[in-house]
């Protein structure tokens, strides 16, 4: 039985089992879906967007072209990089498959000792979207060896990753975290937000590095925010984010061993987690683009665990880094001029933007609390900013 897209009239509820034309969170006006984390788009804007999507869905030939462009090959198995670059499959496990032939020996990196070739085991990727340049967004299921948490992860690699002249080079990794509950999807994996396209266009313009984008689920359910932390008695989402997800990237892609090739970006609750993780592990991650996010932990699950909550508080982590003269980290705040929250960012910059904690704030003119406007801010300068503090791939001579 096929599931038909549902195109509601304003105010009409969606029947059970009907598939929405929008899978990523929509943030209506009225009560804030993320208390303290900013106000979202208006209902009018949401219905306009839904109407446009429904017009595409019901427009006959127009939809056929749209479908062919966006969904051709969805569900099919995909791999990234040259065949010799791919690690051998594991002999089972979630998101993995058994080998059918002897693996091809991967090329050995030359020149830069910081390059780490894919270590395996290889994950089983299925395409979820295709971009105009032929690159794909793909999904796999990951069971975290260290956290024990199992969740979905989406990935995208730029076209340069398959270019033979970069076959022995590493690529920088950008871990992209969503706002809202961040479960069971990660809305940055929706190509309509334009994150991957913005990076590809930035590469062409010379204003962005060709990032590998890793998009994990943010939380283990849609009931609570877990602040990207190991809250006692709860799933270890801090370990998932800081260890299992990077280990997964290293297993499947050519990455850098050092923190010079690792950064986060996130919106709203995802911005908090990205910033917190960079400050918590400055030896592993170097930078974060934090858009419209909170500054302090606020999960209700911290009740009775003040010491552990303090250990996940960006203000306290920044103070610790300053006092120890730790490694330099780079925080680029983004905030729309039509959303609240800049006062929190300004306060953080004033009190903690010193010593090794390098901070900047980017105002997005007429920007609201949503992913489209945060991507616009990235195109207007934040991608160039993060690209200047990280390492890029180096083509092989000749």
N, C-alpha and C positions, 0 to 999 in steps of 0.2 A: 504494500500500500504506500503510495507516494504521499508526502506531506506538502500541502499547498501553502504558499506564503499567505499570511493574513494581513490585509490592508484595512485597518480600522478607521472609522470616522472618529473625529475628536470626541473623547469621552466614552467611546464604545470599548468594553472590555475585550480582551483576547480570549477566545475559547480555549479550553484545555486541549493541548495537543497541537494547536495551531502554531506554526513557526513564524516568529517575528522576522521582519526584514532587517532589523537592527539587532545584532548580537551583543555589542558592547554596551556598557551602562549608559543610559540617558539620565541626566540629572535635572529634574524639574524644579520650577520655582516652588515657594512655600517652604515647608519644613526641610531643612538641609539634610540630605541623605548621609552626609558625613559631618556630624556635629563638630564645629570648630575648625573644619577643613575647607571652608569656602562655599559660596553659593554657585549653583550650576546654571544651565541654560533655562530659558523660559519654556513653558509648555507650548507656546505659540511656535517657537523655533523648532521644537521637537516635532510638532504636527506638520509643519512645513517640510522638514526633512523626510518624515515618513511619507508625505504625499508625493514628493519627488521620487522616492524609491518605489512607491506603488505604481506611479506612472510608468516607470521603467519596467516594472514587473508585468504590467498589463498592456504594454505598448507593442506587442507583436514583434515585428522585425527589429525594432529598437532594442527590445530586451534580448532577442537572440544574439545580437552583436555584443551586447554588454555581457551576456552569459559566456559567450565564447571567449571574450577577452579576459574575464576575471576567473572563470571556473574551469577552463579547459585543463584536463589532466588531474583535477582534484580527486583525492583518494588513491592516486597511484604512488607506488614506491619511488623515492628519489634519493640520490646520493649527492654529496658535495665534494668538489675538488677532483683532480685527475684520478683515474682508477688506481694508480700506484700509490696515491696519497692516502687512500682510505684504509683505516685499520681493519683488521680481521674481525668478522662477527663473533659474538660470544656463542657459547653452546647452549643458549637458552636464557630465560629470565625475561622480565617485563621489558617490552620495547626492543627486544633483541631477537636475532634468529640464528639458527645453526649454520655453520659454513657448508657450502656445497663444493668448494674447491680450495686448493692451497692458496693462501693469500699472496699477493704480489708484494715484494719487498718495497717499502716506501723509499722515496729519495731521501738522502741524508742532507741536512742543512749545511750550508757552507757560509763562512764568514762570521755571521753574528752568533755568538754562543748563547744568546738569549732566546733563540728560536727553539720551540718545542714542537716536534711533529706529532700528529695524532697518536695517542697512546692506546686507544681502544679500551674496552670493547665498543664496537660500532653499534650505534642505536638504529632502530628501524624507523625511518622517516616516511611519512605520507604527506603528499602535497595538500595544502588547504587553500592556497591562493597563488595566482601567477601575476607578475608585474609586466608592464609594457616592454621592458627590456629583456624579458625572457627569464629573469630570475624568479625564484619561487619562495614562498613561505611554507614551511612544513612543520608537522607536529609529531611528537613521539611521547611515549609514556616512560617516566623515569621513577625508579625506586631508589631513593637516596640511601647510599650505603652507610652514611654516618648519622643521618637524622632518622632513618626508618620511615620517612614520609614518602608516599607515592602520589605523584601528580603529573599533569600534562606540562610539556615544554614546547614552545614554538621557536623556530629558528629561521634566520634569513642570512644568506651570504651574498655579497656584492658580486657582480660579474667578474671583477678582477680576481676573485678567489680561484676561478677556473682557468685563468690566463696562464699558459705554460711558463711565462717568464717570471711568475711569482710562485712557482711550484715548490721552491725551497725556502720561501719566506713566510714568516708569521704575519698574522693580521690582528689588529686591536679588537677587543671585545667590548661591546656596549650591552649591559644587562638592562633591559627595559621593563619597568614595573608599572602596572596600572593603578588607577585610583579605584574608588568604590570598594567592593569586597574582594575584587581580584580573584574570584572563584565562581564557577569552574573554568572561566576563560580568562585570557589576557587580551584586552581590547587593542593593544598595540599590534597584535597579529592580524587585525582587520586592515586590509590594504587601503580602505577608503579614508583612514586617518592620515595617510601620506607619510608616515615616518620613514619607511624604506625608500620611497621615492625621493624624499628630501635629502637623504644621504647620497643616493645615486646621483642626483643633480648637483650636489655639493662636490662630489668627486670630480665630475665633469668640469665644474667651474673652478676647481682648485681650492675650495674653501672647506672641504671635509675630507677626513681620512675614510677609506673604504672599510667601515666597521662590519664585523660579524655581529648580528643582533640576536641576543638570546632573550626569550620572553617566557618566563615561568609563571605558573600561578602564584599569587601573592599570599593567599591564606588557605587553610585546609578545609574551610567550609564558608558558607555565606551568612553565618550567625554573628560572628565577632570580627574585630580587628585584632590581629595577634602581634602587631608592631614589628614584624619581621624578627622575632626574638624567641629564645627558648624560655618561655614562661613556665615556671614549675607546674608539673602535672598536665601540660598541654603538648600538642605536637611541636617538635623542635624546628620551628620555622626559621630561626636564626641560623642554625646549622645547615638547613636546606639551602638558604640563600647564600651564605658565605662560603660554604664548602661543597655541598653536593652539586649545585648548579655550575660553579666554576670547574669542578672535576669533570662534569659531563661535557662542558665545552672543550676542555683539554683532551678528552677521550676521542672527540669527533672532528676537531678542527686544528689547523696549524695556529698556535697561539704563542704568546710571549711568556717566558718563565717569570719575568719580573713584573712588578705592579705597573710598570710604564705602559703596559698594553691592556689595562683593565679599568673600566669605568662603569658607572651606573647612570641611568636617567629614569625619571619617574614623575608621575603627576599625582597630586593630592596625597593620599595615604602611601602610594608608592614612592613619592618624593621623600617622605619621612624615612622610609625603610632604606632607600638608597643612600641618603645622607648619613644616617645612623651607622650603616655598615661600613662606609668609607672611613668615618671617624673611629670606629671600633677596630678596624683592621687596616691601618694605614700602611702596613707592610705588604698588603695584598692588592689594595685598590688605591687609585691615585686621584680620581676626580668623580664629580657627580653634577648632573644638571637636575636641579630640584625645582619642580614647577608647582606653584600653588599649594605647597604642603605645610603641615604642622611642624613644630620645632621640638616638642616634648612628647613623650609616650602618653597615650591616653586610653589604652585598652582596659575595659573593666576587669579583665582577667588578672591584672596585676594586684588586685586587692589582697593584702596580707603578705606581699612580697616586695616591700619597699627597696631593700638592698639590690635585688635583681633588677627592679625597674630603674634604679639610679644607674646601674651598669649599662643600661640601654638608652640613656638620656643624652642626646647630642650636645646639650650645653655642658654637662659634666664631662663628657668624653672630649670635647674641645678644650676645656680647661686643663684636663689631664695631659693632652697633647702639647699644649702651650707650656705647661710647667716642666715637662720633660724634654722640651725642645725636640719633639719627635719629627718623623718624616713630614715633609710638606704635603698637604692635601689641598685640593682645589674644589671649591663649592660655587657653582653658578646658579643663583636663584633666578627663577622666572616668575613674573606675576603680571596678570592682566590689569589694565587700568580700570576695568569695570568689575573687579572682584576685590574682596577683602583679604587681609592677611599680610600686606606689605609691612605693616608696623612690626609684626613678629620677626620678619626677615631683617628689617633695619636694626632692631634691637640686638639680634644675634650678631650681625656684622659689627655693630658698635662695641659690643662687649667681648666677642670672641674672634673677630676677624683680625688677628694679629699673629706675629711670629710665624709658625708653620701653617697656620690655618688661613689660607688665601681665599678671599670671598669677593663676589661681585653680584650685583642685582641688575637684571635686565627687565625693563618695563616693556610690556607688549601693548602697544597703543590700541585702545578699544577692545582689548582682550578680555575674555570671560574665563570662567573656570571650566575649561573643556580641552580635550586633546587636540582638536583642530587648531586652536589658537596657540597652544604650547608648541606644536610643530612649526607654526609660523614663526614663533620666537626663535626656534632652533635654526630655521632657514635665514633669519635676519641677523644671526650672529653667534648663537650659542654653540652650534656645531663647529664653527670656526674656532671658537674659544677652546672647546675641549680637544679639538684636533691639534692645537698648538702645545698642549701639555702631555700628549701621549705619543707613542712611537707608531710610525706607519710602516707598511710593507716595503721591502726593497727588491726591485727586479734584479734578476740574475744578469751579470755583465755579459754582453755579447748577444 
